Amino acid sequence: MYLLALGTTAIAAAFDLKSRRIPNLIPFALLSCALALSAAGLHPLGWRQAVLGVFVAAALTVPLFARGWFGGGDAKLCIALGATLGLQPFLVFFVITCVVGGVFALRALRLGQAEIAYAPVMLVGLLLLIPLGWLSQ
């Protein structure tokens, strides 16, 4: 599941860097795969964790989108990642990603940029889960 999340987020990051958009197909495909694998009993964390991950991700990212701090594609990708990672790994990912996003935002301000592409930040957040041991899922 982690490799699925990593690969999909890498694709989303490439689109986000190039066009500042994440096509809806990317988070939809990831969410569909995670939920289908959960329904088939193949999600390593189980159906409950996938659903909890979706709800918590939505609860955290929809308000950020509503305030204009997050793009719609970013919120949708996070929701799909919630289903893929499950609740606890998603929360760790989200905290790491917020810290990394702050660093990227400070760099952007220093360079005179008004905003950042956030999918690459999420990719870094996923990569930083590796040394924390969240790859066993």
N, C-alpha and C positions, 0 to 999 in steps of 0.2 A: 504494500500500500504506500509505503514511504517513497519508493522509487516512482510509482505512478504520480504521486503528488509532486515530486521533484521534477520529473520530466514535463508535466503539464505546466507547472509554474515557470519553468525555463522557457517554454514556448510562449506563455503569456508575457513574460518579461521581454522577450524579443519583439513581440508586437507592440508592447507598451513603449519601449525605447524608440521604435521606429515611427509609430503613428500616434502615440499617446492615447491609444484605445486598446482594450482587450475585447476581441470578438466574443459575443455571447456563447458561441459554440464551445469555447475552451472551458469555462467554468461549468457549463451545462454537461459536457461530456464527462468531466471529472466527477461531478455530483452524481450523475447517472451511474457511472461505473462503481462508485463507492456504495451507493444504495443497492444496486443490483447484486454486488458481491455480498453485501450484508444480508439481503433477502435470501440469497442462496446459502448462507451460513459460511461464506468464505472470507469474510472480513475478520482479521485476527482479533480485533477487539469486540466484535459482535454488533448486532443491530442496535442495541440500546446506546452504546457509545457513539455510534455514527449519528443517530438521531439527536442525542444530547449535544454532540459537536455542532450540528447544524443550528440548533436553537440558540446555543450560547454564542456562536459566531454571528448569527443574525442579530442577537441582542446587543452585541458589541459594535458591529459595523454599520447597521442601518442608521443609528443616531449620528455616527461620524459622517455618513453620506448625506444625511438630512442637513447637517451643519455646513456641508461643502468642504469638509476636511479630507474626504475620501471620494474617489470616483465610483461610479456605479459598477464598473468592471472590477475594481478593487474589492468592493463589498461582496460581489457575487463570487469572486475567486476565493475570498476568505471563507464564505459559507460552504463552498465546495471542499475547501481544505478542512473545515470543521468535520465534515462527514468522513473524510479520508483519514484524518489523523485520530479522531476520537476526542473526547472531552479534555482529558488531562494533557495529552501532548499538544492539542490545539492551544490551550491556555498558555503553556510554556512558549510555544511558537509565537503567540500573539504578543506576549511581554517582550520577548527578544526582538521581534519585528518593530515594536513601538520604539524601543531604544535605538535600534539601527536606523529607523526612519528619522528619529530626531537628529542623529549624526548626519545623515544625508541632507536633511533640511537645513541644518546649520551650514553645511558646505555650500548648498545652493544659494543661501542668503549671502554668503561671503563672495560668491561668484556673480551675484546680482540676478539670480534666477528667481522667478516668482513661485515656482512649484517644482515638484519632482515626480518622476514616474515611480509608482509605488510597487508594481509587480517585481522589479529587480530587488527592491528592499525585502519583499516576501521571499524571494529566492535566497537571499543572504540569510534571512531568518531560518529557513528550512535547513540550509547548509550548517548553520550554527547548532542545530539539534544533534548533529553527528557526534561531537565530543561530549555531549551531555547524555549520551546513551539512549536516545529515543528511537534508534533504528531497529530495535528488537521487535517493534510492532509490525 
